[in-house]
């Protein structure tokens, strides 16, 4: 009897089914690998955003003192690009940068490339940038704000090699750190940011608190109270101009708006009392920070119920200087420098405040050339700066600390 052997192997249908299953498994693996890669790129993108946020400004409260670190604290300005965290912007001044003054070949002197200077004169000449002495704060581009995360080309980009959005929103004053999510793959295109709100990187100028105390009664009028802020920028030194004077911006008060008319800031009319001494306080009235109640009494013995401080800057024009009217309408139309200064936000960090007396009545504060030899800072000359101190701007505080300057 003949026997038939069983047929071995797979049918065509079975083979097609097996190949389909294998392909499906392979494609699933590729999708998984691709998603895993995108997940890593997404996490990298977020970590870099957070690194920029931390590197912009950090304020530490240690044992009752405030300490600052980061790009903003060193440079006084916000970064314009992500790469500015990792490489020095073109021609910016480095941290504590110095140069050697060889004007006297026998006595070379090492000097700061950007010593603190004030400017309180409209259209200044070279001698109208007055250097402060015996006080300095460490500024300049320090570098290594972010030390990792840049690619082989030295670029600081997202995980998908796209640029970050780094910008100061002028309208809100927020500092925006984000990316264009539409450039990311699907499932990873959520809009994420690490913005720093205005109140977390700066304080309005009108919220700063300065107190001037007169312990001598020797000064009576033409007072200047001011603040200088370092702003790093491109600077190319020359033999004639070895120091960056424009790296410091001056904000100052020398006028009070009394009965809608500008008046000189003087002790006799506008100083109240602080114990046994006369004193003047900027922004001590919590009801209206544009109005300073000089003696803290909301209209007491200083003769003015609301002493409106007129802030000015080194952008003051001659026309605005000559304008004496300070009504509300005039403030908006003819005193743009005051309006601009009043709305300025001062960056977190250390700055310098000063008080001076315009003793010769030339509407500025500087070194007075008493002997008329045309040489400033010689022993015969006299400084109109009477006191100076470091002011710390601390974002997030309900009330900024008061800095006291003493006339003595």
C-alpha positions in Angstrom: 0.0 0.0 0.0 1.4 3.4 -1.0 1.7 6.1 1.6 1.7 9.9 1.0 4.2 12.1 3.0 2.9 15.2 4.7 3.8 18.6 3.0 6.4 20.7 5.0 7.1 24.5 5.1 4.9 27.5 5.1 2.2 28.6 2.8 2.4 31.8 1.0 -0.2 33.4 3.2 1.7 32.4 6.3 4.9 33.9 5.0 3.2 37.1 4.1 1.7 37.2 7.6 5.0 36.6 9.3 6.7 39.3 7.2 3.9 41.8 8.1 4.3 41.1 11.8 8.1 41.5 11.6 7.7 44.8 9.7 5.2 46.0 12.2 7.6 45.2 15.1 10.5 46.9 13.4 8.5 50.0 12.7 7.3 50.2 16.3 10.9 50.0 17.4 11.9 52.8 15.1 9.1 55.0 16.3 10.1 54.2 19.9 13.7 55.1 19.2 12.7 58.2 17.4 10.4 59.3 20.2 13.1 58.5 22.8 15.6 60.7 20.9 13.0 63.5 20.7 12.3 63.2 24.4 16.0 63.6 25.1 16.2 66.6 22.8 13.1 68.1 24.6 14.6 67.6 28.0 17.9 69.2 26.8 15.9 72.2 25.5 14.2 72.7 28.8 17.4 72.3 30.8 19.1 74.9 28.7 16.2 77.3 29.2 16.5 76.9 33.0 20.2 77.3 32.9 19.7 80.7 31.1 17.2 81.7 33.7 19.5 81.0 36.6 22.5 82.6 34.8 20.7 85.8 34.2 20.4 86.9 37.9 20.6 85.1 41.2 20.0 86.9 44.5 21.1 85.1 47.7 20.1 86.2 51.2 22.9 85.0 53.5 23.1 85.9 57.2 21.1 89.1 56.6 23.0 90.3 53.6 22.1 90.1 49.9 24.6 88.9 47.3 24.2 89.0 43.6 25.5 86.8 40.8 24.8 86.4 37.1 25.0 88.2 33.8 22.8 91.1 34.9 24.6 91.7 38.2 27.9 92.0 36.4 26.9 93.9 33.3 23.9 96.0 34.3 22.1 95.0 31.1 20.1 91.9 29.9 21.5 89.5 27.4 20.4 90.0 23.8 21.2 86.4 22.6 21.7 83.0 24.1 25.3 83.1 23.0 26.0 86.1 25.2 25.9 83.7 28.2 28.9 81.7 26.9 31.0 84.2 25.0 31.9 87.9 25.4 29.9 90.2 23.2 32.1 92.1 20.7 34.3 94.8 22.4 32.5 94.5 25.8 34.5 95.3 28.9 35.8 92.3 30.9 35.4 91.8 34.6 37.4 94.4 36.5 39.3 95.3 33.3 42.4 97.5 33.7 45.0 99.2 31.6 48.4 100.8 32.3 48.6 104.6 32.1 52.0 105.4 30.7 51.4 109.2 30.5 54.3 109.4 32.9 56.8 106.9 31.6 58.7 106.9 34.9 55.6 106.1 36.9 53.2 103.8 35.0 49.9 103.4 36.8 47.4 100.6 36.6 43.9 102.0 36.3 40.3 100.7 35.8 39.1 100.7 32.3 35.7 102.0 33.5 36.1 103.9 36.8 32.7 105.1 38.2 31.8 108.5 36.8 28.8 110.8 37.1 27.5 113.3 34.6 25.1 116.0 35.7 25.7 118.7 33.0 23.8 119.2 29.8 26.1 118.6 26.8 29.2 117.8 28.8 32.8 118.4 27.9 35.6 116.0 28.9 35.9 117.5 32.4 32.2 117.2 33.0 32.4 113.4 33.6 33.4 113.4 37.2 35.1 110.3 38.6 34.1 109.1 42.0 36.9 108.2 44.4 37.4 105.8 47.2 34.5 103.7 46.1 34.2 101.1 43.5 32.0 98.1 42.6 33.1 95.1 40.6 31.5 95.0 37.2 32.3 93.8 33.7 31.8 90.6 31.7 32.9 87.7 33.9 32.2 84.8 31.6 31.2 81.2 32.2 27.7 82.2 33.1 26.8 78.9 31.4 29.8 76.5 31.0 28.1 73.5 29.3 25.6 72.8 26.6 27.0 74.6 23.6 27.7 72.6 20.4 30.9 72.1 18.5 30.5 75.4 16.8 30.2 77.2 20.1 26.5 77.8 19.7 24.0 77.6 22.5 20.8 76.2 20.8 17.8 74.0 21.4 18.0 70.2 21.3 16.8 70.5 17.6 19.6 73.0 16.8 17.3 76.0 16.7 17.9 79.4 18.2 16.4 80.4 21.5 14.3 83.5 21.9 16.1 85.9 24.2 14.5 89.4 24.4 13.5 92.2 26.7 9.8 92.9 26.2 9.7 96.7 26.3 5.9 96.8 26.9 5.9 94.5 30.0 9.6 94.9 30.9 9.6 91.1 31.3 12.7 89.3 30.2 11.6 86.5 27.8 13.4 83.2 27.5 11.7 80.7 25.2 11.9 79.0 21.7 9.8 78.7 18.6 7.8 75.5 19.4 6.5 75.3 15.8 10.0 74.1 14.8 9.8 71.1 17.1 8.4 67.7 16.0 4.8 66.7 16.8 4.2 65.7 20.4 7.1 68.0 21.4 5.7 71.3 20.2 4.3 72.7 23.5 5.0 76.3 24.1 7.4 76.5 27.1 9.2 79.5 28.6 11.3 80.5 31.5 10.5 84.2 31.5 11.8 86.4 34.3 9.1 89.0 35.2 10.1 92.6 35.5 9.8 92.5 39.3 12.2 89.6 39.5 15.1 91.2 37.7 14.6 94.9 38.4 13.1 97.6 40.6 11.5 100.9 39.4 13.7 103.9 39.9 10.9 105.6 41.8 10.8 102.7 44.4 14.4 103.2 45.5 14.9 104.8 48.9 17.6 107.3 49.7 18.0 109.4 52.8 20.3 112.5 53.1 21.1 113.6 56.6 22.8 117.0 57.3 24.8 116.9 60.5 26.6 120.2 59.9 24.0 122.7 58.8 26.9 124.0 56.6 25.2 123.4 53.3 22.0 125.2 52.4 21.2 124.9 48.7 21.8 123.5 45.3 21.9 119.8 46.4 22.2 116.9 43.9 21.1 113.4 44.9 22.0 110.8 42.4 22.5 107.2 41.3 24.9 105.8 38.8 24.4 102.4 37.0 27.0 100.5 35.1 25.9 99.4 31.6 28.4 97.2 29.7 28.7 98.0 26.0 31.1 97.9 23.1 34.0 100.1 23.7 37.2 100.6 21.8 39.8 102.4 23.9 42.2 105.0 22.3 45.1 107.0 23.6 42.8 110.0 24.0 40.0 108.1 25.5 41.3 105.1 27.5 38.3 104.8 29.8 34.7 104.1 29.1 32.8 107.1 30.5 29.6 106.3 28.7 29.4 102.9 30.5 27.9 104.7 33.5 24.4 106.2 33.4 23.5 108.9 35.9 20.1 109.5 37.4 19.8 112.5 39.7 17.5 114.9 41.5 18.3 118.5 41.8 14.8 120.0 41.4 11.6 119.8 43.4 8.2 120.6 41.8 6.8 123.1 44.3 3.4 124.5 43.4 3.8 123.4 39.8 7.1 125.3 39.5 10.6 123.8 39.6 12.7 124.8 42.5 16.2 124.0 43.6 16.6 121.2 46.2 17.8 123.0 49.3 18.0 122.2 53.0 16.1 125.3 54.2 12.9 124.6 52.3 12.7 120.9 51.8 14.6 119.2 54.6 12.5 117.8 57.5 13.9 116.5 60.8 15.5 113.1 61.7 16.1 113.3 65.4 18.5 116.2 66.0 19.4 116.6 62.3 17.8 117.8 59.1 17.1 115.1 56.5 15.5 114.6 53.1 14.1 111.3 52.0 13.4 110.2 48.4 10.4 107.9 48.1 9.5 107.6 51.7 5.8 108.2 51.1 4.2 104.8 50.4 1.0 106.4 49.0 2.7 107.9 45.9 6.3 107.0 45.1 6.6 109.9 42.7 6.0 112.2 45.7 8.5 112.2 48.5 7.3 113.5 51.9 10.7 114.7 53.1 10.0 114.5 56.8 7.8 111.4 56.7 4.8 113.3 57.9 2.8 113.6 54.7 3.0 117.4 54.8 4.6 118.7 57.9 7.2 121.2 58.8 9.0 121.1 55.5 6.6 123.7 54.1 5.4 121.5 51.2 2.6 119.0 51.5 3.8 117.0 48.5 7.3 117.5 47.3 7.4 116.1 43.8 10.9 114.9 42.9 12.1 115.7 39.4 14.3 112.9 38.2 16.8 113.7 35.5 19.4 111.7 33.5 22.5 112.3 31.5 20.1 112.6 28.5 18.7 115.9 29.7 18.4 118.5 27.0 19.0 122.2 27.4 15.3 122.9 26.5 14.1 120.6 29.3 16.6 122.1 31.7 15.2 125.6 31.0 11.6 124.6 31.4 10.4 125.6 34.9 6.8 124.6 34.6 6.1 121.2 36.1 2.3 120.8 36.0 1.0 117.4 35.1 0.5 118.4 31.4 4.0 119.8 31.1 5.5 116.7 32.6 4.1 114.7 29.7 4.9 117.1 26.9 8.0 119.1 27.9 9.8 117.0 30.5 10.3 113.7 28.6 13.6 113.0 30.4 11.9 113.1 33.8 9.1 110.8 32.6 11.6 108.4 31.0 13.8 108.4 34.1 10.8 107.9 36.4 9.7 104.9 34.5 13.2 103.4 34.3 13.8 100.0 35.9 17.1 99.7 37.8 18.6 96.2 37.4 19.3 94.0 40.4 22.8 94.3 41.8 25.0 96.9 43.4 25.0 100.5 42.2 26.4 103.8 43.6 24.4 106.7 45.2 25.8 110.1 45.9 24.9 113.5 47.3 26.7 116.6 46.1 26.5 120.4 46.6 26.7 122.7 43.6 28.8 125.2 45.5 29.7 127.4 42.5 26.2 127.4 41.0 27.2 126.0 37.6 24.3 123.5 37.6 26.6 120.4 37.8 28.5 118.3 40.3 32.2 117.9 39.7 35.7 118.8 40.9 36.0 122.6 41.3 39.2 124.0 39.8 39.8 126.4 42.7 43.2 127.7 41.5 42.1 128.0 37.8 45.0 126.0 36.5 42.9 123.8 34.3 44.1 120.7 36.1 41.5 118.8 38.0 42.1 116.7 41.1 45.1 118.5 42.2 45.5 119.4 46.0 44.0 122.9 45.5 40.8 121.6 44.0 37.7 120.6 45.9 35.1 117.9 45.2 31.5 118.8 45.2 30.6 115.2 46.0 30.0 115.2 49.8 29.0 111.5 50.3 28.6 108.3 48.4 27.6 104.8 49.2 26.7 101.4 47.6 23.0 100.8 47.0 21.7 97.3 46.6 18.7 96.8 44.3 16.8 93.7 45.5 13.9 92.5 43.4 11.0 90.9 45.1 11.1 93.0 48.3 8.0 94.9 49.2 10.1 97.8 50.3 13.7 98.5 49.2 16.3 99.1 51.9 17.1 102.8 52.7 20.6 104.0 52.0 21.7 106.9 54.1 24.1 109.6 52.9 25.5 112.0 55.5 26.5 115.7 54.8 29.3 116.4 57.2 
